Amino acid sequence: MYKPKERLRHALAPMAPWTAEQAARSRLFSPLELASGLVLEDRTWIPAMVPWRSNEEGVVTPEVLAWYRRFAEGAPGAIVVEATGIREVPSGPLLRIGHDRFVEGLRRLTDAVREASRGKTRLFIQLIDFLRIRRRPDPERFFSRFLRITPQHRERLSQLAADPSLESADETVVRERLAALDQAGRALVLSEREREALERGDRERVSDVDVPEIRELPATLPGLFADAAARAARAGFDGVELHYAHAYTMASFLSRLNTRADGYGATLEGRLRLPLEVARAVRDRVGASFTVGVRFLCDEAIDGGNDVGDACALGVALANAGVDFVSLSTGGKFEDAKQPKIGEAAYPYTGRSGFECMPTALSDARGPFARNVAKQSLVRRAIREAGLSTPVVVAGGIGELGLAEAILERGDADLIGVARQSLADPDWPEKARAGRASEIRRCTYSSYCEGLDQKHRMVTCQLWDRLVTDEPGAQTTDGGRRRLIAPRWER
Ligand SMILES: Cc1cc2nc3c(=O)[nH]c(=O)nc-3n(C[C@H](O)[C@H](O)[C@H](O)COP(=O)(O)O)c2cc1C
């Protein structure tokens, strides 16, 4: 995991000691109506978090139900269900919505949240598409099998070795000679993409238009997203969040790094074209009264990527297209991810951009708390200056009531995204409303939950996962060593 050079440890600010009356009068606990007509009872928002509770079939398991039921017991204004795959392809233990057979399980999920939150919490589901990424290969297998030998390899190799016979040598010989090259030799003979495939694992890009499925994304994705949104509506969700953030397909279309020359990249207009077409296709399918929001980045936080100026333009365009909310995140990209070990895949939260996405207490002078809200507020301001009232959700290191309230008071945001603090204590909204904020178990912003996420292990919180559980039917993992949900709040 990335750690800023300074390594300054930031202490938690004391939790604002709100009474129940103060909570009732706060902006944080005031309602908000979206353009779809959906009313959120308050401004507390749990953004998407993949907890790795599904299975190889991508269905709603008892563990998925228990996870969301537990958040719903705290009755936040909204929960966004984790990134959920829209395609009918195996996706590891990622939750899926790419076929009608998933609707029944998802219906159980929406029922569970409604029941546990006493009908208070609005429930959205994040819809994701992602491109293929391979594990970092064993070099021996890469050179003997995966690498496609081209005339350029032969030519460069024969020049490097001053051996013209390599131009026409048997392919096995060429492979052996390539495998024997040192780092400098590889840099001369392999292309940049081939070196990346060797050193980090091959990763598809939206600009790989020579791959038919990638060239055809503008034709296929609007329908896939629209079908998934229609299923979400049938399953009883209050809306969908289109995942246009982090390292995935739609964020890659929006990125300055998108060089597609077919009208779906290169210019701002081109980069926005597919994301707008997807949003329109979804809206056309589900109608005006079903909530459709987007999550995208206020800053990609990578070299050559989108900055907050781009994000302002994207925000205005998406708001203009009629999305019901804009949720902002930061970073989380593959471009600066750490080199994975052989046999493992790169993970987009291991570099600096990943740190910006999920800032930790061990930080630089800026610290983790509301770290990117200044940038996120610029996106909101741009949307307002364009005459649009689309609500904006901010996130990143916001876990303290006074901080959340100040953000709303300044007009930096309309809704407060609280991810890891909600994992640490899903009852925090209820505790705050009850005037018992001092009982909130505070997130320490360590890298524990993110570390589990990186290994695709069931995500838990170190503040409670070893606490003994005597609740009947309590779920555990790692041979009973880790409990899977936070202990019940004994009022
Ligand atoms: C375990 C874990 C899984 C996450 N999964 C998602 C996800 O599926 N989609 C998404 O947009 N963000 C995801 N995030 C990012 C969070 O939504 C949030 O933006 C980030 O954690 C910063 O907020 P926080 O400081 O309140 O935790 C995840 C974060 C964590 C810790």
The ligand as a Tripos MOL2 file, in Angstrom:
@<TRIPOS>MOLECULE
LIG
   31    33     1     0     0
SMALL
NO_CHARGES

@<TRIPOS>ATOM
      1 C1        -13.3590   -2.2110    1.2130 C.3       1 LIG1
      2 C2        -13.7120   -1.1030    0.2810 C.ar      1 LIG1
      3 C3        -14.3630   -1.3950   -0.9240 C.ar      1 LIG1
      4 C4        -14.7220   -0.3590   -1.8010 C.ar      1 LIG1
      5 N1        -15.4390   -0.6530   -2.9270 N.ar      1 LIG1
      6 C5        -15.8930    0.3580   -3.7210 C.ar      1 LIG1
      7 C6        -16.7830    0.1060   -4.7980 C.ar      1 LIG1
      8 O1        -17.2400   -1.0140   -5.0220 O.2       1 LIG1
      9 N2        -17.1390    1.1560   -5.5740 N.ar      1 LIG1
     10 C7        -16.7260    2.4350   -5.3240 C.ar      1 LIG1
     11 O2        -17.0930    3.3510   -6.0630 O.2       1 LIG1
     12 N3        -15.9080    2.7000   -4.2870 N.ar      1 LIG1
     13 C8        -15.5000    1.7090   -3.4760 C.ar      1 LIG1
     14 N4        -14.7420    2.0020   -2.3650 N.ar      1 LIG1
     15 C9        -14.4010    3.4210   -2.0610 C.3       1 LIG1
     16 C10       -15.4110    4.0110   -1.0690 C.3       1 LIG1
     17 O3        -16.6990    4.0840   -1.6320 O.3       1 LIG1
     18 C11       -15.0040    5.4330   -0.6090 C.3       1 LIG1
     19 O4        -15.0300    6.2970   -1.6980 O.3       1 LIG1
     20 C12       -13.6250    5.4710    0.0230 C.3       1 LIG1
     21 O5        -13.4850    4.4160    0.9560 O.3       1 LIG1
     22 C13       -13.3770    6.7950    0.7380 C.3       1 LIG1
     23 O6        -14.3590    7.0290    1.7130 O.3       1 LIG1
     24 P1        -14.0650    6.8140    3.2980 P.3       1 LIG1
     25 O7        -12.8610    7.6030    3.6130 O.co2     1 LIG1
     26 O8        -15.3000    7.2890    3.9820 O.co2     1 LIG1
     27 O9        -13.8230    5.3560    3.4990 O.co2     1 LIG1
     28 C14       -14.3840    0.9760   -1.4830 C.ar      1 LIG1
     29 C15       -13.7290    1.2550   -0.2690 C.ar      1 LIG1
     30 C16       -13.4020    0.2390    0.6010 C.ar      1 LIG1
     31 C17       -12.7290    0.5870    1.9090 C.3       1 LIG1
@<TRIPOS>BOND
     1     1     2 1
     2     2     3 ar
     3     2    30 ar
     4     3     4 ar
     5     4     5 ar
     6     4    28 ar
     7     5     6 ar
     8     6     7 ar
     9     6    13 1
    10     7     8 2
    11     7     9 ar
    12     9    10 ar
    13    10    11 2
    14    10    12 ar
    15    12    13 ar
    16    13    14 ar
    17    14    15 1
    18    14    28 ar
    19    15    16 1
    20    16    17 1
    21    16    18 1
    22    18    19 1
    23    18    20 1
    24    20    21 1
    25    20    22 1
    26    22    23 1
    27    23    24 1
    28    24    25 2
    29    24    26 1
    30    24    27 1
    31    28    29 ar
    32    29    30 ar
    33    30    31 1
@<TRIPOS>SUBSTRUCTURE
     1 LIG1         1 GROUP 0 **** ****
